[in-house]
Amino acid sequence: MNKKAILISTLTALLAMTQTQAFAADAIEKDPLEVAGIAAESAMDLNTMTVAQLMTLPGIGESKARAIVAYRDEKGYFHDVEQLTEVKGIGQKMLAKIRDKVKVVKH
């Protein structure tokens, strides 16, 4: 390998390392889905979420997810996120954990 090829190879490696470090530093501040190139929805609609989708929320297991869907089926669409506290097992602390992950779209 000649000196020019070694220099080009070294510069290419340094550039790649710099880009990797910048990407890693940027990734710490971003949503993991965004880093992976997937646009993360800022909030999901309580009026259309399935049990499986509800279970992705912090602190919501299968029984609470089913209770949310049952409440929605019985009472109709949610009018605001605060209504979640009317579902058995969801209080203000739970609501605070999931508030930014859900929204209510008027139907």
RODREN-544507 format. One record per atom (N, C-alpha, C): x, y, z. Coordinates in steps of 0.001 Angstrom, whole numbers, plus 500000, padded with zeros to 6 digits. Example, Ala and Ser with C-alpha at 12.3 -4.5 7.8 and 13.67 -1.06 7.14 Angstrom:
<kelums>
> 513190 | 494310 | 507800 .
> 512300 | 495500 | 507800 .
> 513200 | 496700 | 507800 .
> 512850 | 497750 | 507080 .
> 513670 | 498940 | 507140 .
> 512900 | 500030 | 507870 .
</kelums>
This chain:
<kelums>
> 500842 | 498829 | 500000 .
> 500000 | 500000 | 500000 .
> 500893 | 501242 | 500000 .
> 500601 | 502192 | 499161 .
> 501419 | 503403 | 499124 .
> 500938 | 504407 | 500170 .
> 501718 | 505465 | 500380 .
> 501411 | 506459 | 501407 .
> 500075 | 507146 | 501163 .
> 499740 | 507394 | 499897 .
> 498482 | 508065 | 499570 .
> 497285 | 507190 | 499954 .
> 497362 | 505915 | 499678 .
> 496282 | 504988 | 500011 .
> 496126 | 504861 | 501524 .
> 497249 | 504832 | 502236 .
> 497199 | 504748 | 503697 .
> 496565 | 506008 | 504273 .
> 496932 | 507159 | 503742 .
> 496376 | 508427 | 504201 .
> 494868 | 508482 | 503954 .
> 494439 | 508092 | 502785 .
> 493005 | 508081 | 502449 .
> 492261 | 507115 | 503364 .
> 492831 | 505947 | 503584 .
> 492206 | 504946 | 504447 .
> 492083 | 505471 | 505884 .
> 493125 | 506117 | 506374 .
> 493123 | 506669 | 507727 .
> 492097 | 507782 | 507864 .
> 492057 | 508685 | 506896 .
> 491089 | 509784 | 506930 .
> 489660 | 509262 | 506859 .
> 489433 | 508254 | 506058 .
> 488099 | 507652 | 505943 .
> 487671 | 507044 | 507282 .
> 488607 | 506359 | 507935 .
> 488308 | 505752 | 509234 .
> 488013 | 506817 | 510278 .
> 488794 | 507891 | 510296 .
> 488556 | 508988 | 511239 .
> 487205 | 509651 | 511000 .
> 486868 | 509852 | 509758 .
> 485576 | 510447 | 509419 .
> 484433 | 509553 | 509894 .
> 484558 | 508269 | 509668 .
> 483523 | 507322 | 510099 .
> 483373 | 507338 | 511615 .
> 484481 | 507392 | 512348 .
> 484430 | 507436 | 513814 .
> 483754 | 508713 | 514295 .
> 484068 | 509826 | 513663 .
> 483469 | 511105 | 514045 .
> 481967 | 511080 | 513826 .
> 481535 | 510543 | 512691 .
> 480101 | 510468 | 512403 .
> 479402 | 509541 | 513380 .
> 480039 | 508431 | 513742 .
> 479458 | 507485 | 514694 .
> 479302 | 508142 | 516059 .
> 480315 | 508885 | 516500 .
> 480232 | 509560 | 517788 .
> 479137 | 510615 | 517789 .
> 479014 | 511359 | 516688 .
> 477963 | 512374 | 516593 .
> 476595 | 511711 | 516617 .
> 476454 | 510594 | 515926 .
> 475191 | 509861 | 515902 .
> 474840 | 509360 | 517299 .
> 475836 | 508811 | 517999 .
> 475595 | 508284 | 519351 .
> 475207 | 509399 | 520311 .
> 475879 | 510531 | 520237 .
> 475553 | 511661 | 521110 .
> 474151 | 512164 | 520822 .
> 473786 | 512218 | 519553 .
> 472455 | 512652 | 519146 .
> 471402 | 511655 | 519620 .
> 471730 | 510379 | 519577 .
> 470782 | 509319 | 519933 .
> 470394 | 509376 | 521398 .
> 471294 | 509844 | 522247 .
> 471001 | 509911 | 523676 .
> 469830 | 510844 | 523936 .
> 469694 | 511878 | 523137 .
> 468661 | 512879 | 523348 .
> 467364 | 512580 | 522610 .
> 467354 | 511587 | 521747 .
> 466183 | 511329 | 520911 .
> 465438 | 510076 | 521325 .
> 464229 | 509991 | 520850 .
> 463409 | 508807 | 521016 .
> 464058 | 507655 | 520247 .
> 464119 | 506447 | 520825 .
> 464745 | 505321 | 520141 .
> 464143 | 505029 | 518762 .
> 462836 | 505259 | 518611 .
> 462219 | 505023 | 517308 .
> 462724 | 506021 | 516274 .
> 462917 | 507272 | 516692 .
> 463423 | 508283 | 515764 .
> 464843 | 507957 | 515346 .
> 465665 | 507497 | 516288 .
> 467049 | 507143 | 515984 .
> 467074 | 506009 | 514961 .
> 466129 | 505086 | 515082 .
> 466062 | 503966 | 514160 .
> 465459 | 504368 | 512817 .
> 465089 | 505620 | 512684 .
> 464520 | 506082 | 511420 .
> 463020 | 505904 | 511333 .
> 462401 | 505637 | 512459 .
> 460947 | 505462 | 512486 .
> 460353 | 506691 | 513157 .
> 459484 | 507383 | 512472 .
> 458863 | 508578 | 513052 .
> 457928 | 508143 | 514169 .
> 458239 | 508545 | 515370 .
> 457416 | 508181 | 516524 .
> 456243 | 509141 | 516622 .
> 455071 | 508597 | 516705 .
> 453858 | 509391 | 516916 .
> 453963 | 509984 | 518317 .
> 453687 | 511262 | 518445 .
> 453839 | 511890 | 519753 .
> 452806 | 511368 | 520745 .
> 451620 | 511063 | 520293 .
> 450589 | 510540 | 521185 .
> 449589 | 509733 | 520376 .
> 449048 | 508690 | 521000 .
> 448046 | 507852 | 520328 .
> 446657 | 508240 | 520818 .
> 445677 | 508039 | 519976 .
> 444292 | 508407 | 520265 .
> 443626 | 507375 | 521174 .
> 443215 | 507817 | 522356 .
> 442529 | 506932 | 523302 .
> 441270 | 506315 | 522709 .
> 440670 | 506999 | 521764 .
> 439405 | 506523 | 521204 .
> 439571 | 505440 | 520148 .
> 440797 | 505166 | 519751 .
> 441005 | 504126 | 518738 .
> 442038 | 503088 | 519149 .
> 442699 | 503291 | 520281 .
> 443746 | 502362 | 520717 .
> 443158 | 500998 | 521055 .
> 443887 | 499966 | 520659 .
> 443505 | 498590 | 520978 .
> 444073 | 498219 | 522347 .
> 443655 | 497084 | 522854 .
> 444192 | 496584 | 524125 .
> 445708 | 496457 | 524011 .
> 446187 | 495899 | 522917 .
> 447634 | 495729 | 522730 .
> 448360 | 497071 | 522725 .
> 447800 | 498074 | 522072 .
> 448423 | 499398 | 522048 .
> 448404 | 500039 | 523433 .
> 447304 | 499894 | 524133 .
> 447208 | 500442 | 525487 .
> 448245 | 499806 | 526411 .
> 448528 | 498541 | 526207 .
> 449496 | 497828 | 527041 .
> 450925 | 498322 | 526833 .
> 451174 | 499108 | 525794 .
> 452512 | 499669 | 525591 .
> 452737 | 500903 | 526462 .
> 451686 | 501405 | 527082 .
> 451799 | 502572 | 527952 .
> 452391 | 502160 | 529300 .
> 453188 | 503026 | 529919 .
> 453791 | 502680 | 531210 .
> 452731 | 502427 | 532285 .
> 452855 | 501282 | 532952 .
> 451946 | 500953 | 534042 .
> 450610 | 500360 | 533622 .
> 450388 | 500215 | 532318 .
> 449115 | 499659 | 531842 .
> 449347 | 498214 | 531408 .
> 448773 | 497312 | 532206 .
> 448831 | 495898 | 531865 .
> 447554 | 495500 | 531139 .
> 447396 | 494222 | 530965 .
> 446234 | 493733 | 530214 .
> 444909 | 494085 | 530892 .
> 444836 | 493942 | 532208 .
> 443550 | 494200 | 532875 .
> 443163 | 495675 | 532801 .
> 444116 | 496582 | 532978 .
> 443788 | 498010 | 532869 .
> 443466 | 498378 | 531421 .
> 444180 | 497783 | 530484 .
> 443897 | 498064 | 529075 .
> 442480 | 497616 | 528725 .
> 442103 | 496445 | 529207 .
> 440742 | 495951 | 528954 .
> 439699 | 496834 | 529650 .
> 440033 | 497334 | 530831 .
> 439115 | 498223 | 531556 .
> 438918 | 499533 | 530789 .
> 439978 | 500038 | 530179 .
> 439870 | 501269 | 529388 .
> 438964 | 501040 | 528186 .
> 439164 | 499927 | 527497 .
> 438334 | 499621 | 526323 .
> 436884 | 499391 | 526750 .
> 436676 | 498696 | 527870 .
> 435315 | 498456 | 528361 .
> 434634 | 499780 | 528721 .
> 435371 | 500681 | 529358 .
> 434826 | 501991 | 529692 .
> 434412 | 502715 | 528408 .
> 435279 | 502686 | 527420 .
> 434999 | 503364 | 526149 .
> 433782 | 502737 | 525455 .
> 433693 | 501414 | 525503 .
> 432546 | 500736 | 524887 .
> 431242 | 501083 | 525599 .
> 431313 | 501211 | 526921 .
> 430115 | 501487 | 527713 .
> 429706 | 502961 | 527669 .
> 430664 | 503854 | 527820 .
> 430373 | 505285 | 527942 .
> 430473 | 506062 | 526623 .
> 431109 | 505455 | 525632 .
> 431333 | 506174 | 524380 .
> 432737 | 506751 | 524343 .
> 433003 | 507525 | 523328 .
> 434337 | 508090 | 523145 .
> 434759 | 508959 | 524320 .
> 436076 | 508971 | 524570 .
> 436643 | 509887 | 525554 .
> 436544 | 511303 | 524988 .
> 436237 | 512248 | 525846 .
> 436182 | 513654 | 525431 .
> 437458 | 514388 | 525794 .
> 438145 | 513892 | 526818 .
> 439456 | 514425 | 527159 .
> 440249 | 513363 | 527927 .
> 441543 | 513537 | 527980 .
> 442433 | 512556 | 528601 .
> 442129 | 512395 | 530092 .
> 441695 | 513460 | 530750 .
> 441364 | 513418 | 532184 .
> 440325 | 512344 | 532509 .
> 439475 | 512014 | 531556 .
> 438440 | 510999 | 531781 .
> 439029 | 509645 | 532141 .
> 440289 | 509422 | 531820 .
> 440916 | 508149 | 532174 .
> 440831 | 507870 | 533665 .
> 440787 | 508915 | 534480 .
> 440712 | 508705 | 535933 .
> 439369 | 508120 | 536363 .
> 438411 | 508100 | 535465 .
> 437120 | 507478 | 535759 .
> 437180 | 505961 | 535580 .
> 438255 | 505472 | 534987 .
> 438455 | 504033 | 534801 .
> 439056 | 503479 | 536086 .
> 438471 | 502404 | 536606 .
> 438943 | 501800 | 537852 .
> 440428 | 501440 | 537714 .
> 441196 | 501852 | 538722 .
> 442623 | 501529 | 538743 .
> 443517 | 502590 | 538133 .
> 442916 | 503667 | 537610 .
> 443727 | 504741 | 537035 .
> 443465 | 506022 | 537826 .
> 444501 | 506441 | 538515 .
> 444412 | 507665 | 539305 .
> 445286 | 508756 | 538699 .
> 445462 | 509807 | 539453 .
> 446245 | 510949 | 538970 .
> 447706 | 510584 | 538721 .
> 448292 | 509726 | 539564 .
> 449689 | 509323 | 539363 .
> 449859 | 508558 | 538054 .
> 448953 | 507631 | 537787 .
> 449015 | 506860 | 536544 .
> 448795 | 507782 | 535358 .
> 447834 | 508670 | 535481 .
> 447550 | 509614 | 534404 .
> 448780 | 510466 | 534090 .
> 449492 | 510880 | 535122 .
> 450695 | 511700 | 534914 .
> 451756 | 510943 | 534118 .
> 451836 | 509624 | 534319 .
> 452825 | 508803 | 533600 .
> 452511 | 508661 | 532115 .
> 451231 | 508684 | 531768 .
> 450861 | 508390 | 530378 .
> 450275 | 509586 | 529628 .
> 450066 | 510691 | 530321 .
> 449394 | 511852 | 529730 .
> 450013 | 512289 | 528397 .
> 451335 | 512330 | 528304 .
> 451976 | 512808 | 527083 .
> 452021 | 511756 | 525983 .
> 451566 | 510541 | 526285 .
> 451591 | 509471 | 525298 .
> 450233 | 509200 | 524667 .
> 449202 | 509877 | 525208 .
> 447848 | 509704 | 524683 .
> 447205 | 511049 | 524382 .
> 446232 | 511002 | 523517 .
> 445462 | 512193 | 523187 .
> 444042 | 511753 | 522890 .
> 443161 | 512715 | 522762 .
> 441780 | 512431 | 522417 .
> 441469 | 513174 | 521119 .
> 441101 | 512389 | 520107 .
> 440677 | 512969 | 518832 .
> 439164 | 512882 | 518813 .
> 438540 | 514004 | 518570 .
> 437065 | 514034 | 518553 .
> 436556 | 513234 | 517351 .
> 435574 | 512379 | 517612 .
> 435003 | 511542 | 516546 .
> 433533 | 511878 | 516351 .
</kelums>
